[in-house]
Amino acid sequence: MAPQQTHRSGFAALIGRPNVGKSTLLNQLTGEKLAIVSPKPQTTRNRILGVVTRPEGQVAFLDTPGIHQAKGELNRYMVDVALQAVDDVDLVLFVIEPGAATENPEVSPGNRFILERLQKAGKPTFLVINKIDTVLKPVLLPLIELYRKEFPFAEVVPISAKDDDGVEQLFQAVLQHMPEGDPLFPEDVLTDQAEKTLVAEYIREQVLRHCRQEIPYSTAVLVDFFDESEREPPPGTPPGKLAGLIRIASSIYVERDSQKAIIIGKQGQMLKTIGTDARKAIQRLLGAHVYLSLRVRVEPRWSERPEGLKKLGYE
């Protein structure tokens, strides 16, 4: 009789600078779009849980905001969220990118700050080098040697989250570093994010995608109305077919009237485009037809005031 396989389970945090691909990696690991993705910095503002369940084990990954120089209340909030996650997990995945990799690479000041915090935390840590599709592999060797001298990493795993290259190998390595134990979540749990939270993030993603550079940092989205009384599909609806209706009303908050005008656009065209693309993504998420109503509101200096952050859900 073959020995029973050990079941492992635990938490792993994705930590790193902005725009190194943490959210893309979370989405690739879970196979679902839990975190919105944008080329603009500071896209992720809250901790996002993604659970990967396999017969041999379960890993709950925490995607965190990019760690950056914290100026203003919102930035300080995001950095605190990221650093707090390190204390709450069994394993840290420190995600970096090769950047302009050379034969004599250097640790950037931002990454050095993160390494110092990881030294104090004393948690087992992987170095995950993302975006290896952007450099020649021989260039990675000096980078790996450099970081190994800086920190006693348990593993170094090069990946391309965008291309799904090395992601399964990373998961298997993470699982082997998890403690033995029963699953932490039921098998069908993928995230702790409420549907309304994901809807708000999908709308914010389209603002990030379509609006000018100065807009995203001053934008927050709240769902004001979520009516699913007509959500249940009629009997006999084929699986995978959109059926039923969910009515959603949401507010996009900015800090100035000039920003409101940009999001609305000429004759409301920008807001219509944002709404159309957000509705398509939300319908895929919810598996039903969606009626989406958007309004743009001004909340002056909300990102600089603790009461403004609290009002818009950052607490």
C-alpha angles and dihedrals in degrees: 000000000000116000114257113259115248113248116221131192138169150116129286125187125213106218130176150101121306117284098015091123104261094140093046088051093050091051091048093049094050097036090229136091101251098143125048116236129214136156088233118097123252094026093144111065104167137039110270122201121213119179122205113194124191131163090256097048152324130247124191107205121201116207110202137192116271112268109240142146102302112227115165133008097285093051092047089050092053094048091048090052091052097046093045090057090063090064093051102054142074095224137021123216107203103201119202135163127226092237112178091349113197137170088266105042123178133208107248118233090248094053091043089056090053092048090053091053091047090051089056093046093054094205123148105265137196122205105223112192106199130191094038086154087076097060141043111262096236088062090062095065097074089045092053092047091050095052093043088059090051099049139012097245116191090215139000113213123181113204145160106219091186092057095035088239113155094354095117090047088051092051092050091050091049092049092054089056094052119101120254112264150110122290114288094210135032113271094253096051113108102165143354091230113117117231090246090055092051091047091054091049093049089054092048089050090060091049088053090048100048108029133080124271098265096052107068098063091056097046130102129165130211127185107228099179132022113175115179097164089118095040099104109099118232116263113275095029108152115246113265094021118122109247137155124034135259119193116210131181118188139177125221110207124206133169103235139037090237090059090049089055091052093051093047092045130189109334088350093293097134093050089048091053092048090049095047094051093042091050092054092052093044092051090055089049097048099033093227140089111275131209105201125191119187131194128182117221133183119230105175115231092344093155091057099049127072090217090051092053091048093050092053095046103263103127 
